[in-house]
Amino acid sequence: MTTRIIWGDPETDLLVLERRRRNEEFHRRFRGNKVEFWESVARRINRRYTRTYTARQCEQKWKNLVRDYGVSK
């Protein structure tokens, strides 16, 4: 059974900001395995908002945001 994760607007905004700010790093440094990248994003969100998001949750949230943007565009 999958537990649904609720993302607040501030956490989502920081996720988008981090992914956009580090776009070149995402594509160049983390070519294949992006786990380390998403772990660093999760750490930053968790420190700022005292949350416990995992790297996988951050990556999935990003993919869902991109998918939903494409659908609504």
C-alpha positions in Angstrom: 0.0 0.0 0.0 1.4 3.4 -1.0 1.1 6.3 1.4 0.2 9.6 -0.2 2.6 12.4 0.4 1.2 15.9 0.8 3.4 18.6 -0.5 2.9 22.2 0.7 3.3 25.1 -1.7 6.5 26.3 0.0 8.1 22.8 -0.3 7.0 22.5 -4.0 8.3 26.0 -4.7 11.7 25.1 -3.3 11.8 21.9 -5.3 11.1 23.8 -8.5 13.7 26.5 -7.6 16.4 23.9 -6.8 15.8 21.9 -10.0 15.8 25.0 -12.2 18.8 26.6 -10.4 20.8 23.5 -10.8 19.6 22.5 -14.3 23.1 22.4 -15.9 24.5 20.4 -13.0 21.5 18.0 -13.3 22.3 17.3 -17.0 26.1 17.4 -16.9 27.3 16.1 -13.6 24.5 13.5 -13.0 24.2 12.0 -16.5 22.9 8.5 -15.6 22.3 8.0 -12.0 20.6 11.1 -10.5 20.0 9.7 -7.0 22.8 11.9 -5.5 21.2 15.0 -7.1 17.7 14.2 -5.7 19.2 13.3 -2.3 20.8 16.8 -2.1 17.5 18.4 -3.1 15.7 16.4 -0.4 18.2 17.4 2.2 17.8 21.1 1.4 14.0 20.9 1.5 14.1 18.8 4.7 16.4 21.3 6.4 14.4 24.3 5.5 11.0 22.9 6.3 11.8 20.2 8.9 10.3 17.6 6.7 11.3 14.0 5.8 11.0 13.8 2.0 13.2 11.2 0.3 15.1 11.6 -2.9 12.6 9.3 -4.6 9.7 11.4 -3.5 11.4 14.6 -4.7 12.1 13.0 -8.1 8.5 11.7 -8.4 7.1 15.1 -7.5 9.2 16.8 -10.1 8.1 14.3 -12.8 4.5 14.8 -11.8 4.8 18.5 -12.0 6.4 18.3 -15.5 3.7 15.8 -16.6 0.9 18.0 -15.3 2.4 21.1 -16.9 2.5 19.3 -20.2 -1.1 18.2 -19.9 -2.4 21.7 -19.0 -0.4 23.5 -21.6 
